[in-house]
């Protein structure tokens, strides 16, 4: 009779061990997914900042170009 209890305990122990392994694997996958989301969020924020800086640069250069054109037109009309 004791051997039946021992066999049942071994089977249950194997199932518990398998469940623990699955739980550990799921936790590792969750951590990896969390890190991936964090990386993608940080990358997206950095890209937004880079795009914003590029737009500011373009607007600044366009403004300077317009000022130079306006000054050159002003001096051309003044010399006439």
C-alpha positions, 0 to 999 in steps of 0.5 A: 500500500505504501508503494501506491502512495509513493508512486502517487507522490512522485506523479504529483511531484512531477506535475508540480515541477512541470507547473513551476517550470511553466510559471518560471517560463511565463514570468521570464516571457513577461519580463522580456515583454516588459523590457521590449515595451520599455525599449520601444517606448524610449525609442519612440520618445527619442524619435519624436524629440529628434523629429521636433529638433529637425522641424525647429532647425528647418523653421529656423533656416527658413526664417533666416532665409526670409530675413536675408531676402527681405533685407536684400530687397530693401537695399535694392529698392533703396539703391534705386 
